[in-house]
Amino acid sequence: MVKILLTGCCGKMGHAITKAVSEREDCKIVCGVDVYNDNSYDYAVHDCFSEVTESIDVIIDFSNPGALSGMLEYIKKNKTPAVICTTGYSKEQVETIKEISKETAIFYSGNMSLGINLLIEISKQAAKVLGESFDIEIVEKHHNLKLDAPSGTALMIADGISTELSQEPQYVYDRHSYRRKRSKNEIGIHAVRGGTIVGEHEVIFAGHDEVVTISHQAQSKEVFAIGSINAAVFLSEQKPGMYDMSDLLSAKLG
């Protein structure tokens, strides 16, 4: 039985993960960390990591970048593996996460959906074939409460595509500030925020007289909850290092 600490437990993803864990027999949530305690759980919810006294095997994090330092301090002190699903980190914060992975196992992904990770792999293959002669644009859509833009997933897609291009592309987020035609060496990334959209991502390869579009739509937060729980169970048995969805998929297939 894998014992989980859930940080950000009182948010929408926290509620989805708590419900999904309650339906499993291989893990349980023993406590949470969230400054906004809604008192809706039968497990203890702490304001900060310094209050945690429970014995845990792994952390699942769906909080915000401001909570990173306290969590990493706890991870470093206790050598606790962590599945980090929060997006919007600065480059410096990402480097700190990578550094801590030298001491304990860290699973870091901007999107826990199996489908979206398949989209990334297909987009990489498309870029290998089309990238030199097709313009590449990424459009992501999320609900009106999402704080960061573009989404971490959109950047994951762009980074994946970039590995298959002969030249490192420029990411362009705001075209209205440019008064020039589109260059070939760029990837446009566009964010839409509205309503209750869970998450939609579209990769557009636009060529001469033809367009190839690859898309993914998440219809509920459950897909991300299940992915993070599977990652937590997987990570609890791993050695120190950085892990992502490709490692989880390989473990399932192997």
Phi, psi and omega in degrees: 000116181276125182265122188249138165257125182252113178261136191083027189293338183266002175276180182298317178293324178301317178294320180295319180292317179301316179296316182294321179294323181298342181262006181246162180245354184264359181202165175207153176269122182263338176192169178225165174231120179195125181291339179257079183280118180264006175054039183254002185245160175266004172251160183290138176241120183260152178289328183207167184292335180294344180269352185286125177238349182292153174276124182228157180257330185200150177256138165248125185244114169232069184243243178208161184303333180293341182268000188295315187299317179295321179293316181294326176297317178295315180301315182295319181292320187255357182054044183267125176299152182216136171262109186258110184249356179294143177244172178091013180288150173283167178299324179294320179293321178297320178296324177295320177298316179297322180294318181291337180291348176288341183252336180207164183285130178232126174255115186235120180208140177280351179205128185263008181279134175297319182297318182291327178288330172292320176302319180298316181296319179294320179296323177296319178294320178296320180296325179297324182272319190254343194305328184283335185241357180244142172280143185242126178229144178237129177240126177238143182232133178217171180296164187283001178259353182292133187273319186267148177208134357290169181293155175300328179293318178301320178291323174301316180297313181297318180295321178296314178299320183301328181293343183257001181263148183290331177238144178293123184278162172266131176272126181245121185255337191219087188290338185294343179274357180252138174240063179203161179288160182295132176274161180286331186269057178209157172236118177279135180233121188235137182246133174242134179232123180186146173055224183244028180302122182289312180170120177227136179226136183226129176250124184248123172252107185253115180244196180283110178067016175205149181227131175249126181238132177240127186222158176218140178230123174268126185261351174201163179285350182300326181297324179284324179297311181298319178299317181292324179292315176301320179295321181295316179297317177298314187290332184299344182249009186262157175281166177307145180149173177264130180234156175215190186298330179296325178291320178295317179296320179297321179295320180291322182281332185273000000 
